[in-house]
Amino acid sequence: MSSPLACTPTALLLDLSPSNLCGIDLLSFTTTAAFHGIKDIPPGWHLIFTSETTSLSIREGFWFHVPHAPQFETPALIVRRWDTETGSLRPVREPQSYSAQLPQLWEKNLSPYRQSASRETTTENGDWAGLTRHVSLAGLKHLTQGEDLRITSASSATEDRDDIPGLTHEEVGEEHELGTLGIDLKRTWKEGAVGRERTEGALDRSWALNDVVDRWNADLGVEDSMWGGLVLGQMEACFLLVLTVANYSCLEEWKRCICLALTCKRAVRDKQEWFIVFLGVLRRQLERCEDVEGGLFDMSDDGGGLLKELLKEFKRTLGHVFGINEGEDVKEEMGALEAFLKQEYGWELGDEFVRKGMVQLADGEMVEMETAEMEGEDERGEYAPMIVDLGDQSQLQN
C-alpha cells in the first residue's frame, strides 16, 4: 500500500463532474464523485485528456512531463481544476500549495496509474513509453503553439483547415492553430531547381526530408541527439493525439510524415540508422491503430490503400539502393513490419501474386477463378510494357 509520506508523481484533477470522460495516455475511463486524480505516474511525457461526455464529442488534452526525481526530492505535482464555462481543465496558481491535500486524498480519491483496465497491471507503462521515445518539449511547443501544451479535437493546422466563406475560424469551432513541419509533398525539390534536378526531387524526396530536418532544427534551436528526431517526435505526438482526442489535423500531419519518409531513396542509404528507427516507430504505431475510436485508421484494403502502396514501393527501394549484404538492419526492420501486417491484415507487400488459378469448392469441384485486385500490377499479356519505335525523328519533324 502506498504511503502519503512517500508520495509519487501525481496529477490532481479537481472538480470534475461525475460521468465525465477522463483519460491518461492509453487508458480512458468515466469519472466518479470520489475521483480526484491519478498517482504513481512514471517518469516521461504524458497526456491527460477530458470531455464532458463519453461519446466522440470535443475532447481536450494537455501534455506534461514527469522528470526522473532523485530520492528525497519532492515528486512532481500537476494540478488542474475543471472550468464549467469552458468545459476543460485549467491550471491553478501555486500548484505545490495543494500538496498538503495529498495525505487525505491518497488512498480513496487518487487512482493508480495504469495502462490497462486490469487491476493486475497497475504499473504497466511499456506501450506508452515506447510510443513517446522521441517526443520533446520543443516539438510539443511547436505542435500545440503554446506554453501550456494544450490541444483539442478542433485544433487545426492552416493547411488542413476548410475555409468557409462568411465564417470566421472561431465560428467554425477552431480554437487555435497547430504547428506543422511544413511538409509540402507537391514540392519536394529545392527552390530554383529546373529540369532533371526537379524531376529527381519529385521522384526521390530525400532532399525534402533533409530540408525539413535542417530547417526546423535551426528555427527551434534544437540540436537533436539523433538526426531527424524532431520528425519522429512529430510523428509520435500526432499519432497519439489521433488516438486520444481524435484530432483530424494531426492525422493529416502523421500521413505527411510517413509519406515523406517512405518516398525517399538516396536518404535510405545515407541515413540508415534513422530509417531503422522510423520503421520501428511505424510498426509500434500500427500495432495500436485498432485503438482509434471512429475508425480514423482503417487498415482494410480500401482504407489502408495509401499506406500499403507506400510500403510496397519502399520495399522495392530497399532492393534498388542496397546490394547483397548491404542495409541488413534496415531490411530486418522492414521485414518485422511486413510480417506484422501480413499476420494481422493479410497484406502482401511483395511483387509475387496470383490473379488466375484453380480453386477447389466445398463439394470437391475444381473451378477456374480470376481476380481483378492486382490488375494494376500485372505486366503480362495486354498489360505488358510496350516499346514503340518512333522512327527517324528528323523525318517526323519534316
C-alpha positions as CSV (number, residue, x, y, z in Angstrom):
1,M,0.0,0.0,0.0
2,S,1.3,3.4,-0.9
3,S,2.2,5.8,1.9
4,P,1.4,9.5,1.8
5,L,4.8,10.1,3.4
6,A,6.4,8.8,0.2
7,C,4.1,10.4,-2.4
8,T,4.8,9.6,-6.0
9,P,4.3,11.9,-9.1
10,T,0.6,12.9,-9.0
11,A,-2.0,14.7,-11.2
12,L,-4.8,16.4,-9.2
13,L,-7.8,16.9,-11.4
14,L,-10.2,18.8,-9.2
15,D,-14.0,19.5,-9.6
16,L,-14.5,17.0,-12.4
17,S,-18.2,16.2,-12.7
18,P,-19.3,12.5,-12.3
19,S,-19.6,10.7,-15.7
20,N,-17.1,12.9,-17.4
21,L,-14.7,11.2,-19.8
22,C,-11.1,11.3,-18.5
23,G,-8.0,9.6,-19.7
24,I,-4.3,9.4,-19.3
25,D,-2.1,8.1,-22.1
26,L,-3.7,4.9,-23.4
27,L,-6.4,4.4,-20.8
28,S,-9.7,6.3,-20.6
29,F,-12.5,5.9,-18.0
30,T,-15.7,7.6,-16.7
31,T,-15.1,9.7,-13.6
32,T,-17.0,9.3,-10.3
33,A,-17.6,11.7,-7.4
34,A,-14.7,10.2,-5.5
35,F,-12.2,10.7,-8.3
36,H,-9.7,13.5,-7.7
37,G,-6.7,12.5,-9.8
38,I,-4.0,10.0,-10.6
39,K,-1.0,8.9,-8.6
40,D,2.1,6.8,-9.2
41,I,2.7,8.4,-12.6
42,P,6.0,7.1,-14.1
43,P,8.7,9.4,-15.5
44,G,8.4,10.7,-19.1
45,W,5.9,12.5,-21.2
46,H,2.2,12.0,-20.6
47,L,-1.1,13.2,-21.9
48,I,-4.3,13.8,-19.9
49,F,-7.5,14.3,-21.8
50,T,-11.1,15.0,-20.9
51,S,-14.5,15.5,-22.3
52,E,-17.9,16.4,-20.9
53,T,-19.4,13.2,-22.4
54,T,-18.0,9.7,-23.2
55,S,-19.1,10.0,-26.8
56,L,-16.9,11.4,-29.6
57,S,-17.6,15.0,-28.7
58,I,-14.9,17.7,-28.5
59,R,-12.1,16.5,-26.4
60,E,-9.3,18.5,-24.8
61,G,-5.9,17.3,-23.7
62,F,-2.6,18.7,-22.3
63,W,0.9,17.2,-22.3
64,F,3.1,17.3,-19.2
65,H,6.5,15.8,-18.3
66,V,7.4,13.9,-15.1
67,P,11.2,14.1,-14.5
68,H,13.3,11.4,-13.0
69,A,13.3,12.7,-9.4
70,P,16.2,11.8,-7.2
71,Q,15.5,10.1,-3.9
72,F,14.2,12.5,-1.2
73,E,13.3,15.2,-3.8
74,T,9.7,16.4,-3.9
75,P,7.8,14.4,-6.6
76,A,6.1,16.2,-9.5
77,L,2.6,17.5,-8.8
78,I,0.3,18.6,-11.6
79,V,-2.9,20.4,-10.6
80,R,-5.8,21.3,-12.9
81,R,-9.3,22.4,-12.0
82,W,-12.4,21.9,-14.1
83,D,-13.8,25.1,-15.6
84,T,-17.5,24.7,-16.2
85,E,-17.6,27.7,-18.5
86,T,-15.0,26.4,-21.0
87,G,-15.7,22.7,-20.2
88,S,-12.0,22.0,-19.7
89,L,-9.3,21.5,-17.1
90,R,-7.3,24.7,-16.4
91,P,-4.0,25.3,-14.5
92,V,-4.2,26.6,-10.9
93,R,-1.9,29.1,-9.3
94,E,0.8,27.7,-7.0
95,P,0.1,24.0,-7.6
96,Q,2.6,23.0,-4.9
97,S,0.3,24.5,-2.3
98,Y,-2.1,21.6,-2.9
99,S,0.5,19.1,-1.7
100,A,-1.0,19.4,1.8
101,Q,-4.2,17.7,0.5
102,L,-2.4,14.6,-0.8
103,P,-2.4,12.6,2.5
104,Q,-6.3,12.9,2.8
105,L,-6.8,12.0,-0.8
106,W,-4.2,9.4,-1.3
107,E,-5.9,6.1,-0.6
108,K,-9.6,6.7,-1.6
109,N,-9.6,9.5,-4.1
110,L,-6.5,9.0,-6.3
111,S,-6.4,6.2,-8.8
112,P,-3.0,4.5,-9.5
113,Y,-1.5,5.0,-12.9
114,R,-2.1,2.0,-15.2
115,Q,-2.5,1.4,-18.9
116,S,-4.9,-1.5,-18.7
117,A,-8.3,-1.9,-17.2
118,S,-7.0,-5.0,-15.4
119,R,-6.1,-4.3,-11.8
120,E,-3.2,-6.8,-12.1
121,T,-1.2,-4.4,-14.3
122,T,-1.1,-1.3,-12.1
123,T,2.4,-0.2,-13.2
124,E,2.2,-1.0,-16.9
125,N,4.0,1.7,-18.9
126,G,5.8,-0.2,-21.6
127,D,3.5,0.6,-24.5
128,W,3.2,4.3,-23.8
129,A,6.9,4.7,-23.2
130,G,7.6,3.0,-26.5
131,L,5.2,5.3,-28.3
132,T,6.8,8.6,-26.9
133,R,10.5,7.9,-27.2
134,H,11.2,10.9,-29.4
135,V,8.6,13.4,-28.1
136,S,10.3,16.6,-26.9
137,L,9.4,19.9,-25.3
138,A,10.5,21.9,-28.3
139,G,8.4,19.7,-30.6
140,L,5.3,19.9,-28.5
141,K,5.5,23.6,-28.1
142,H,5.7,24.0,-31.8
143,L,2.9,21.5,-32.4
144,T,0.5,23.0,-29.9
145,Q,1.6,26.5,-30.5
146,G,1.6,27.3,-26.8
147,E,3.5,27.0,-23.5
148,D,0.6,25.1,-21.9
149,L,0.9,22.2,-24.5
150,R,-2.9,22.2,-24.8
151,I,-4.8,20.8,-27.8
152,T,-8.5,20.0,-28.6
153,S,-10.2,17.8,-31.2
154,A,-11.0,21.0,-33.1
155,S,-7.4,22.4,-33.2
156,S,-6.3,22.6,-36.8
157,A,-3.2,23.4,-38.9
158,T,-3.6,26.1,-41.6
159,E,-3.1,23.6,-44.5
160,D,-5.9,21.3,-43.1
161,R,-8.5,24.0,-42.5
162,D,-11.6,24.2,-44.6
163,D,-12.2,27.9,-45.4
164,I,-15.9,28.5,-45.4
165,P,-16.9,31.9,-47.0
166,G,-18.6,34.2,-44.5
167,L,-17.5,32.3,-41.4
168,T,-14.5,33.1,-39.1
169,H,-12.3,30.4,-37.7
170,E,-13.8,31.0,-34.2
171,E,-17.3,30.5,-35.7
172,V,-16.4,27.1,-37.1
173,G,-15.1,26.0,-33.7
174,E,-11.3,26.1,-34.3
175,E,-9.7,27.5,-31.2
176,H,-6.1,27.8,-32.2
177,E,-3.8,26.7,-34.9
178,L,-1.5,23.7,-34.8
179,G,2.2,23.9,-35.9
180,T,3.2,21.5,-38.6
181,L,6.6,20.8,-40.1
182,G,5.5,22.5,-43.4
183,I,5.9,19.3,-45.4
184,D,4.7,20.0,-49.0
185,L,4.5,16.8,-50.9
186,K,3.7,18.7,-54.1
187,R,7.0,20.5,-54.0
188,T,9.9,18.3,-52.8
189,W,12.8,20.0,-54.7
190,K,14.9,23.0,-53.7
191,E,13.9,26.5,-54.8
192,G,15.2,27.3,-58.3
193,A,15.5,23.7,-59.4
194,V,14.7,23.0,-63.0
195,G,14.7,20.2,-65.5
196,R,16.4,17.0,-64.3
197,E,17.0,18.3,-60.8
198,R,13.3,19.0,-60.2
199,T,12.3,15.6,-61.7
200,E,14.7,13.8,-59.4
201,G,13.4,15.8,-56.4
202,A,9.8,14.7,-57.3
203,L,10.8,11.0,-57.6
204,D,13.2,10.9,-54.7
205,R,12.1,13.1,-51.7
206,S,15.4,12.8,-49.9
207,W,16.2,16.5,-50.4
208,A,12.9,17.4,-48.8
209,L,13.4,15.2,-45.8
210,N,16.9,16.7,-45.2
211,D,15.4,20.2,-45.7
212,V,12.7,19.6,-43.0
213,V,15.2,18.3,-40.5
214,D,17.8,21.1,-41.0
215,R,15.2,23.9,-41.2
216,W,13.3,23.1,-38.0
217,N,16.5,22.3,-36.0
218,A,17.6,25.8,-36.9
219,D,14.2,27.5,-36.4
220,L,13.6,25.9,-33.0
221,G,17.2,25.9,-31.8
222,V,17.2,22.2,-31.5
223,E,20.3,20.1,-31.5
224,D,18.9,16.6,-31.9
225,S,20.9,13.8,-30.2
226,M,19.7,11.8,-33.2
227,W,19.4,13.2,-36.7
228,G,15.7,13.7,-37.6
229,G,14.5,13.2,-34.0
230,L,12.1,16.1,-34.3
231,V,10.3,14.5,-37.3
232,L,10.0,11.2,-35.3
233,G,8.7,13.2,-32.3
234,Q,6.1,15.0,-34.5
235,M,5.0,11.6,-35.9
236,E,4.6,10.1,-32.4
237,A,2.8,13.1,-30.9
238,C,0.4,13.4,-33.8
239,F,-0.4,9.6,-33.8
240,L,-1.2,9.7,-30.1
241,L,-3.4,12.8,-30.4
242,V,-5.4,11.0,-33.1
243,L,-5.6,8.0,-30.7
244,T,-6.8,10.1,-27.7
245,V,-8.5,13.3,-28.7
246,A,-9.4,12.3,-32.3
247,N,-7.7,15.3,-33.9
248,Y,-8.1,15.2,-37.7
249,S,-5.3,17.6,-38.5
250,C,-2.9,15.5,-36.5
251,L,-3.9,12.5,-38.7
252,E,-3.1,14.5,-41.8
253,E,0.3,15.6,-40.4
254,W,1.1,12.0,-39.5
255,K,0.3,11.0,-43.1
256,R,2.6,13.7,-44.4
257,C,5.5,12.5,-42.2
258,I,5.2,8.9,-43.3
259,C,4.6,9.8,-47.0
260,L,7.8,11.9,-47.0
261,A,9.9,9.2,-45.4
262,L,8.6,6.3,-47.4
263,T,9.2,8.0,-50.7
264,C,12.9,8.7,-50.1
265,K,15.6,6.8,-51.9
266,R,19.1,8.3,-51.5
267,A,18.5,9.1,-47.9
268,V,17.7,5.5,-47.1
269,R,21.3,4.7,-47.8
270,D,22.8,7.9,-46.2
271,K,20.6,7.8,-43.1
272,Q,20.2,4.1,-42.4
273,E,20.1,4.5,-38.6
274,W,17.2,7.0,-38.9
275,F,15.2,4.7,-41.2
276,I,15.7,1.7,-38.8
277,V,14.2,3.8,-36.0
278,F,11.4,5.2,-38.3
279,L,10.3,1.7,-39.3
280,G,10.2,0.6,-35.7
281,V,8.1,3.7,-34.7
282,L,5.7,3.0,-37.6
283,R,5.4,-0.7,-36.6
284,R,4.6,0.1,-32.9
285,Q,2.0,2.6,-34.0
286,L,0.3,0.3,-36.4
287,E,0.1,-2.3,-33.6
288,R,-2.1,0.2,-31.8
289,C,-4.1,1.6,-34.7
290,E,-7.2,-0.6,-33.7
291,D,-7.5,1.5,-30.6
292,V,-8.6,4.6,-32.6
293,E,-12.3,5.4,-32.0
294,G,-14.3,6.2,-35.0
295,G,-12.1,4.2,-37.4
296,L,-9.7,7.0,-38.3
297,F,-7.0,4.4,-39.1
298,D,-8.8,2.0,-41.4
299,M,-6.4,-0.9,-42.2
300,S,-8.7,-2.6,-44.6
301,D,-7.7,-2.9,-48.3
302,D,-9.7,0.2,-49.1
303,G,-8.8,2.3,-46.1
304,G,-5.1,1.2,-46.0
305,G,-4.5,1.5,-49.7
306,L,-2.2,4.6,-49.5
307,L,0.0,3.1,-46.8
308,K,0.1,-0.3,-48.4
309,E,1.3,1.2,-51.7
310,L,3.8,3.3,-50.0
311,L,5.3,0.3,-48.2
312,K,5.4,-1.8,-51.3
313,E,7.3,1.0,-53.1
314,F,9.6,1.4,-50.2
315,K,10.4,-2.3,-50.2
316,R,11.3,-2.0,-53.8
317,T,13.5,0.9,-53.0
318,L,15.4,-1.2,-50.5
319,G,16.2,-3.7,-53.2
320,H,17.4,-0.9,-55.5
321,V,19.6,1.1,-53.2
322,F,21.2,-1.8,-51.3
323,G,23.2,-4.6,-52.8
324,I,23.7,-8.1,-51.4
325,N,24.7,-8.0,-47.7
326,E,24.0,-4.2,-47.5
327,G,21.5,-2.4,-45.4
328,E,20.7,-5.6,-43.4
329,D,19.4,-3.8,-40.4
330,V,17.0,-1.7,-42.4
331,K,15.8,-4.8,-44.3
332,E,15.4,-6.6,-41.0
333,E,13.2,-3.9,-39.5
334,M,11.2,-3.7,-42.7
335,G,10.8,-7.5,-42.5
336,A,9.4,-7.2,-39.0
337,L,6.9,-4.6,-40.1
338,E,5.9,-6.7,-43.2
339,A,5.4,-9.8,-41.0
340,F,3.1,-7.9,-38.6
341,L,1.0,-6.6,-41.5
342,K,0.7,-10.0,-43.1
343,Q,-0.3,-11.7,-39.9
344,E,-2.8,-9.1,-38.7
345,Y,-4.3,-7.8,-42.0
346,G,-3.1,-10.3,-44.7
347,W,-1.2,-7.6,-46.5
348,E,1.3,-8.8,-49.2
349,L,4.0,-6.3,-49.9
350,G,5.9,-8.4,-52.3
351,D,5.6,-8.4,-56.1
352,E,4.6,-12.1,-56.2
353,F,0.9,-12.6,-56.7
354,V,-1.6,-14.9,-58.4
355,R,-4.5,-13.4,-60.4
356,K,-5.8,-16.6,-62.1
357,G,-5.9,-20.2,-61.0
358,M,-7.9,-23.2,-60.0
359,V,-9.9,-23.3,-56.8
360,Q,-11.5,-26.4,-55.1
361,L,-15.0,-25.8,-53.9
362,A,-16.5,-27.4,-50.8
363,D,-18.1,-30.2,-52.8
364,G,-14.7,-31.0,-54.4
365,E,-15.4,-29.4,-57.8
366,M,-12.5,-27.5,-59.3
367,V,-13.3,-24.2,-61.0
368,E,-11.1,-21.6,-62.6
369,M,-11.2,-18.2,-61.0
370,E,-9.6,-14.8,-61.7
371,T,-9.3,-11.7,-59.5
372,A,-9.1,-8.1,-60.6
373,E,-7.5,-6.9,-57.4
374,M,-3.9,-6.9,-58.7
375,E,-4.8,-5.9,-62.2
376,G,-2.8,-2.7,-62.0
377,E,0.4,-4.6,-61.2
378,D,0.0,-7.3,-63.8
379,E,2.6,-6.7,-66.5
380,R,1.8,-9.8,-68.6
381,G,-0.3,-10.1,-71.8
382,E,-2.2,-7.0,-72.6
383,Y,-0.7,-5.3,-69.6
384,A,2.9,-5.9,-70.6
385,P,5.2,-2.9,-71.2
386,M,5.5,-1.9,-74.9
387,I,8.4,-0.5,-76.8
388,V,7.2,1.8,-79.5
389,D,9.5,2.7,-82.5
390,L,9.1,6.3,-83.2
391,G,11.2,6.1,-86.4
392,D,13.6,8.7,-87.6
393,Q,13.0,11.9,-85.5
394,S,14.2,14.1,-88.4
395,Q,11.6,12.5,-90.7
396,L,8.9,13.0,-88.1
397,Q,9.8,16.7,-87.9
398,N,9.5,17.0,-91.7
